[in-house]
Amino acid sequence: MKACKQFRAGKQTRIKDADAAQKPLSSGDKIKDKELVLALATQIAAQQEMLYAGRTHKVLVVLQGIDTSGKDGTVKDVFNVINPQGVRIANFKAPTDIERAHDYLWRVHPLVPQQGEITVFNRSHYEDVLITRVHDWIDEAECERRYAQIRDFERMLAETGTVIIKCLLHISKDEQRERLQERVDDPGKHWKFDMQDLEERKSWDKYQELFGKAIQATDADHAPWYVIPANSKTHRNLAVASILLETLLDLKLKPPPAKPELKGLKIA
């Protein structure tokens, strides 16, 4: 079964801790799995070269997930082989005062991919229907309005040539505890630790509920959601890389046509 079908979410999706440990793509050998990730990343790089040369498609990869779910690690391990000219990483932190003075999508639209480019959103516009609801900064009615606006936004992107892939990196509460503890115990990783992560962890159940609601409200064939079991970092990378490669292959990318004026040209 193709990864796109295997991990595709839907209207009935529920986010459950037990699902985070699944590893359906794993061979059972971590070294072999890591070698496969590299092989997939190399194939993605080759596809990206044709994407960049042809300039007829745009690809947006959304990586969403709770703290420590592996967004940075996915960027590093899946996209590190791609020519930097053809990939862009957009990180979304707390909005600035200027960004707050505009609508919440104002800061997002300038960062969507241009023709021939893969853009990866490390967090995304979905923060505006997640953390905002967890802390009651917006009410349910406003959240529903935002779901509708996001659907319209993504439909517009798709209709103007953007291929959208949305991945929820799903880890369990126990796995997050272990990852946070590792950051505390290792002085070399203290820079990764933020006390605010512990505050957000108190709302674990609410986040899981809201992830499910956001997926149910915004999943579409032109903007599909995939729920990636991510307790295993290697399996997480396998799944994301497989989905991206399958999506690129479906585009049937080809190098642009040869230029007739170059036929027979000899360089002195």
C-alpha positions as CSV (number, residue, x, y, z in Angstrom):
1,M,0.0,0.0,0.0
2,K,1.3,3.4,-0.9
3,A,2.3,5.7,2.0
4,C,-0.1,8.4,0.8
5,K,-3.0,6.0,1.2
6,Q,-1.7,4.4,4.4
7,F,-1.4,7.6,6.4
8,R,-4.1,9.7,4.9
9,A,-6.4,11.2,7.5
10,G,-10.1,11.8,7.0
11,K,-13.3,13.1,8.4
12,Q,-13.4,10.5,11.1
13,T,-9.8,10.8,12.3
14,R,-9.2,10.7,16.0
15,I,-5.7,11.3,17.4
16,K,-4.9,8.5,19.9
17,D,-1.7,8.0,21.8
18,A,-1.6,4.3,21.0
19,D,-1.2,5.0,17.3
20,A,2.0,7.1,17.7
21,A,4.2,4.0,18.2
22,Q,3.1,2.2,15.0
23,K,5.9,1.6,12.5
24,P,4.3,0.0,9.4
25,L,7.1,1.1,7.0
26,S,9.9,-0.1,9.2
27,S,12.0,-3.1,8.1
28,G,12.8,-3.8,11.8
29,D,16.4,-2.8,11.2
30,K,17.1,0.8,12.2
31,I,20.3,1.0,10.1
32,K,18.5,-0.2,7.0
33,D,15.6,2.1,7.6
34,K,18.0,5.1,7.9
35,E,19.7,4.0,4.6
36,L,16.2,3.9,3.0
37,V,15.5,7.5,4.3
38,L,18.7,8.7,2.6
39,A,17.7,6.8,-0.6
40,L,14.3,8.4,-0.6
41,A,15.8,11.8,0.1
42,T,18.1,11.4,-2.9
43,Q,15.2,10.5,-5.1
44,I,13.3,13.6,-3.8
45,A,16.3,15.7,-4.7
46,A,16.3,14.4,-8.3
47,Q,12.5,15.2,-8.6
48,Q,13.1,18.6,-7.1
49,E,15.7,19.4,-9.8
50,M,13.1,18.7,-12.5
51,L,10.5,20.7,-10.5
52,Y,12.9,23.6,-10.4
53,A,13.9,23.4,-14.0
54,G,10.3,23.0,-15.3
55,R,8.8,25.8,-13.1
56,T,5.2,24.5,-13.7
57,H,4.4,23.3,-10.1
58,K,4.8,24.5,-6.6
59,V,4.9,22.2,-3.5
60,L,3.9,23.1,0.0
61,V,4.7,20.7,2.9
62,V,3.1,21.6,6.2
63,L,4.7,20.0,9.3
64,Q,2.5,20.4,12.3
65,G,2.8,18.8,15.7
66,I,3.1,19.3,19.4
67,D,6.4,20.4,21.0
68,T,9.2,17.8,20.5
69,S,7.2,16.0,17.8
70,G,10.2,16.2,15.4
71,K,9.5,19.0,13.0
72,D,13.1,20.2,13.0
73,G,14.4,16.7,12.8
74,T,12.2,16.0,9.7
75,V,13.5,19.1,8.0
76,K,17.1,18.1,8.7
77,D,16.8,14.4,7.7
78,V,14.4,14.5,4.8
79,F,15.3,17.7,3.0
80,N,19.0,18.0,3.6
81,V,20.0,16.5,0.2
82,I,17.9,18.9,-1.9
83,N,19.6,21.7,-3.7
84,P,19.1,24.8,-1.4
85,Q,18.1,26.9,-4.4
86,G,14.9,24.9,-4.7
87,V,13.7,24.5,-1.2
88,R,12.7,27.0,1.5
89,I,12.0,26.5,5.1
90,A,9.5,28.8,6.8
91,N,9.4,28.7,10.6
92,F,6.4,30.2,12.4
93,K,6.9,31.5,15.9
94,A,4.6,33.6,18.0
95,P,3.4,36.5,15.8
96,T,5.1,39.9,16.1
97,D,3.2,43.1,17.0
98,I,3.1,44.0,13.3
99,E,1.8,40.6,12.4
100,R,-0.9,40.8,15.1
101,A,-2.0,44.1,13.6
102,H,-3.0,42.2,10.4
103,D,-5.3,39.2,9.8
104,Y,-3.6,35.9,10.8
105,L,-3.0,34.8,7.2
106,W,-1.2,38.0,6.3
107,R,2.2,36.6,7.4
108,V,1.6,33.2,5.8
109,H,0.8,34.1,2.2
110,P,4.2,35.7,1.3
111,L,5.9,32.5,2.3
112,V,4.0,30.0,0.1
113,P,6.1,28.4,-2.6
114,Q,6.8,30.0,-6.0
115,Q,7.0,28.0,-9.2
116,G,9.6,25.3,-9.1
117,E,10.0,25.5,-5.4
118,I,9.3,23.3,-2.4
119,T,8.5,25.2,0.7
120,V,8.3,23.5,4.1
121,F,6.2,25.1,6.9
122,N,7.7,24.3,10.3
123,R,4.5,25.0,12.2
124,S,2.0,26.9,10.1
125,H,-1.3,28.8,9.9
126,Y,-2.8,25.9,11.9
127,E,-1.4,27.4,15.0
128,D,-4.2,30.0,14.7
129,V,-6.8,27.3,15.3
130,L,-4.8,25.3,17.9
131,I,-3.0,27.3,20.5
132,T,-5.5,30.1,20.2
133,R,-8.3,27.6,21.1
134,V,-6.3,25.9,23.9
135,H,-5.9,29.2,25.6
136,D,-9.3,30.6,24.7
137,W,-7.9,33.5,22.8
138,I,-10.6,32.9,20.2
139,D,-14.0,31.3,20.8
140,E,-15.6,28.4,18.9
141,A,-17.4,30.6,16.5
142,E,-14.2,32.4,15.5
143,C,-12.5,29.0,15.2
144,E,-15.1,27.8,12.8
145,R,-14.7,31.0,10.7
146,R,-11.0,30.4,10.6
147,Y,-11.5,26.8,9.4
148,A,-13.6,28.2,6.5
149,Q,-11.0,30.8,5.7
150,I,-8.2,28.2,5.8
151,R,-10.2,26.0,3.4
152,D,-10.6,28.9,1.0
153,F,-7.0,29.8,1.3
154,E,-5.7,26.3,0.6
155,R,-8.2,25.9,-2.3
156,M,-6.9,29.1,-3.8
157,L,-3.3,27.9,-3.5
158,A,-4.3,24.5,-5.1
159,E,-6.2,26.2,-7.9
160,T,-3.2,28.3,-8.7
161,G,-0.8,25.4,-9.0
162,T,0.3,24.6,-5.5
163,V,0.5,20.9,-4.5
164,I,-0.2,20.7,-0.7
165,I,0.9,18.0,1.7
166,K,0.0,18.4,5.4
167,C,1.6,16.1,7.9
168,L,0.7,15.9,11.6
169,L,3.8,14.4,13.4
170,H,2.0,12.4,16.1
171,I,3.8,11.4,19.3
172,S,2.5,10.0,22.5
173,K,2.4,11.9,25.8
174,D,5.0,9.4,27.3
175,E,7.3,10.0,24.3
176,Q,7.1,13.7,24.7
177,R,8.0,13.3,28.4
178,E,11.1,11.3,27.5
179,R,12.2,13.9,24.9
180,L,11.7,16.8,27.2
181,Q,13.6,15.0,30.0
182,E,16.4,14.2,27.6
183,R,16.8,18.0,27.0
184,V,16.8,18.7,30.7
185,D,19.4,16.0,31.5
186,D,21.8,16.9,28.7
187,P,23.4,20.4,29.2
188,G,24.2,20.4,25.5
189,K,20.5,20.3,24.7
190,H,19.4,23.0,27.2
191,W,19.1,25.5,24.4
192,K,16.2,23.3,23.1
193,F,14.3,23.4,26.3
194,D,11.6,26.0,27.0
195,M,9.7,26.1,30.3
196,Q,6.6,27.1,28.3
197,D,6.7,23.6,26.8
198,L,5.7,22.3,30.3
199,E,2.8,24.7,30.4
200,E,1.6,23.6,27.0
201,R,2.0,19.9,28.1
202,K,-0.7,20.5,30.7
203,S,-3.2,20.9,27.8
204,W,-2.2,17.7,26.1
205,D,-5.7,16.2,25.8
206,K,-7.0,19.5,24.5
207,Y,-4.3,19.7,21.8
208,Q,-5.1,16.1,20.7
209,E,-8.8,17.0,20.4
210,L,-8.0,20.1,18.5
211,F,-5.6,18.4,16.1
212,G,-8.4,16.0,15.2
213,K,-11.0,18.8,14.8
214,A,-8.6,20.8,12.5
215,I,-8.0,17.7,10.4
216,Q,-11.7,16.9,10.1
217,A,-12.5,20.5,9.2
218,T,-9.7,21.1,6.6
219,D,-8.8,17.8,5.0
220,A,-9.5,17.8,1.3
221,D,-8.3,16.0,-1.8
222,H,-6.4,19.1,-2.9
223,A,-5.0,19.7,0.6
224,P,-4.7,16.3,2.2
225,W,-3.8,15.6,5.8
226,Y,-1.5,12.7,6.8
227,V,-1.1,11.5,10.4
228,I,2.4,10.3,10.8
229,P,3.2,7.9,13.7
230,A,6.3,9.7,15.0
231,N,7.4,8.0,18.3
232,S,10.2,6.5,16.1
233,K,12.2,9.3,14.5
234,T,13.4,7.1,11.7
235,H,9.9,5.8,10.9
236,R,8.7,9.4,11.0
237,N,11.3,10.3,8.3
238,L,10.4,7.2,6.3
239,A,6.8,8.2,6.2
240,V,7.2,11.8,5.3
241,A,9.8,11.1,2.7
242,S,7.7,8.3,1.1
243,I,4.6,10.6,1.0
244,L,6.6,13.5,-0.6
245,L,8.3,11.2,-3.1
246,E,5.0,9.6,-4.1
247,T,3.4,13.0,-4.6
248,L,6.2,14.3,-6.7
249,L,6.2,11.1,-8.9
250,D,2.5,11.6,-9.4
251,L,3.3,14.9,-11.0
252,K,5.2,13.1,-13.8
253,L,7.9,15.8,-13.8
254,K,10.2,16.0,-16.8
255,P,13.1,18.2,-17.8
256,P,12.0,21.2,-20.0
257,P,12.2,20.7,-23.7
258,A,15.6,21.1,-25.4
259,K,16.3,24.5,-27.0
260,P,16.5,24.2,-30.8
261,E,18.9,27.1,-31.0
262,L,21.5,25.2,-29.0
263,K,21.6,22.2,-31.4
264,G,25.1,21.9,-32.9
265,L,26.4,24.9,-30.9
266,K,30.2,24.6,-30.4
267,I,31.8,26.5,-27.6
268,A,35.1,28.1,-28.6
